[in-house]
Each structure stands twice: as C-alpha cells, then as structure tokens.
Amino acid sequence: MTKFSRPRSWVDHRLADSLEVDGRAYTVELVARRGTGAPGYRVTVVFLPHGEGEEVQAELPTAATTAEIHGRVRELAGNVERLTSLFREARGA
C-alpha cells in the first residue's frame, strides 16, 4: 500500500500496480475524500490505463471513518477477481 500526499480530506492507496483487464493494463487506486454536505468519505476505485485510454472509476459505498477505508483497502488490495468485477461494472460490461 502506498499513501500519496493529498490534502487532509483525501486518502489515497494503491491497490494494484498492474491489473490486466481485457488485454489492457491499469494501475488501480482507491481514493477516499470527504464530501461536503455528507458525513464520512466518498470512496472511488480509479483504474488508470498504462498508455493510451480513458480512466475508469467505480464508486463504492461511503465510508464513515478512515478505519473503514483501511478495511476496504485490505479487502481489495491484490484481489484480482474483485477489482476486475468492479472495473467491468463501472464500464457497464
């Protein structure tokens, strides 16, 4: 897990350095950020393509605490089947 520098209202974690889905490679990050007007953190899994292509985002349920975010990171980090499923759901495939 890698934590990148963001404002205090953001929590970023690397879930996979290279996830291959449908012949393309993606770096996968979990991004949690405090929302305005809503308690807790909005949680998104972001698939960043290696090379050309568009970023894909999968929204997850809101997390109440940073401990909840870290639990999701442990659940998803390296879980190829779950990450692939989230990617395909986000793409509508």
C-alpha positions as CSV (number, residue, x, y, z in Angstrom):
1,M,0.0,0.0,0.0
2,T,1.2,3.4,-0.9
3,K,-0.2,6.6,0.5
4,F,0.3,9.7,-1.7
5,S,0.3,13.2,-0.5
6,R,-3.1,14.9,-0.8
7,P,-5.0,17.4,1.3
8,R,-6.1,16.0,4.7
9,S,-9.5,15.5,3.3
10,W,-8.2,12.9,0.9
11,V,-6.9,9.3,1.5
12,D,-5.2,7.6,-1.5
13,H,-4.0,4.0,-1.6
14,R,-2.5,1.9,-4.4
15,L,-4.5,-1.4,-4.8
16,A,-2.6,-2.8,-7.8
17,D,0.5,-1.7,-9.8
18,S,-0.6,-3.5,-12.9
19,L,-4.0,-5.1,-13.3
20,E,-4.8,-6.6,-16.7
21,V,-8.4,-6.5,-17.9
22,D,-9.5,-7.4,-21.4
23,G,-5.9,-7.1,-22.7
24,R,-5.1,-3.7,-21.2
25,A,-3.1,-2.9,-18.1
26,Y,-4.2,-0.5,-15.4
27,T,-2.8,0.9,-12.2
28,V,-5.6,0.8,-9.6
29,E,-6.0,3.3,-6.8
30,L,-8.6,3.7,-4.0
31,V,-9.4,7.4,-3.4
32,A,-11.5,8.5,-0.5
33,R,-12.4,12.1,0.0
34,R,-14.5,14.0,2.5
35,G,-17.7,15.2,0.8
36,T,-19.4,18.4,1.5
37,G,-22.9,18.1,2.9
38,A,-22.5,14.4,3.7
39,P,-20.8,12.7,6.6
40,G,-17.8,10.4,6.0
41,Y,-15.8,9.8,2.9
42,R,-16.8,9.3,-0.7
43,V,-14.9,6.2,-1.9
44,T,-13.9,5.6,-5.5
45,V,-11.7,2.9,-7.1
46,V,-9.8,4.5,-10.0
47,F,-8.3,2.5,-12.9
48,L,-5.6,4.4,-14.6
49,P,-4.6,3.0,-18.0
50,H,-1.0,2.3,-18.9
51,G,-0.5,4.1,-22.1
52,E,-3.5,5.4,-24.0
53,G,-7.0,5.0,-22.9
54,E,-9.6,6.5,-20.6
55,E,-9.6,6.4,-16.8
56,V,-12.4,4.2,-15.3
57,Q,-14.0,5.0,-11.9
58,A,-16.0,2.7,-9.7
59,E,-17.9,4.3,-6.9
60,L,-18.1,2.3,-3.6
61,P,-20.4,3.0,-0.6
62,T,-19.5,5.8,1.7
63,A,-17.0,5.1,4.5
64,A,-17.7,6.6,7.9
65,T,-14.1,6.5,9.2
66,T,-10.5,6.1,8.0
67,A,-10.5,2.7,9.7
68,E,-13.3,1.7,7.4
69,I,-11.3,2.9,4.4
70,H,-8.3,0.9,5.5
71,G,-10.5,-2.2,5.8
72,R,-11.6,-1.8,2.2
73,V,-8.0,-1.4,1.1
74,R,-7.1,-4.7,2.9
75,E,-10.1,-6.3,1.2
76,L,-9.4,-5.1,-2.3
77,A,-5.5,-4.9,-2.5
78,G,-4.3,-7.6,-4.8
79,N,-7.8,-9.1,-5.2
80,V,-7.8,-9.5,-8.9
81,E,-11.3,-11.0,-9.2
82,R,-13.0,-8.3,-7.2
83,L,-11.1,-5.5,-9.0
84,T,-11.9,-6.9,-12.4
85,S,-15.5,-7.2,-11.4
86,L,-15.6,-3.5,-10.2
87,F,-13.9,-2.5,-13.5
88,R,-16.5,-4.3,-15.6
89,E,-19.4,-3.0,-13.5
90,A,-18.1,0.6,-13.9
91,R,-17.8,0.1,-17.7
92,G,-21.3,-1.3,-17.9
93,A,-20.0,-4.6,-19.4
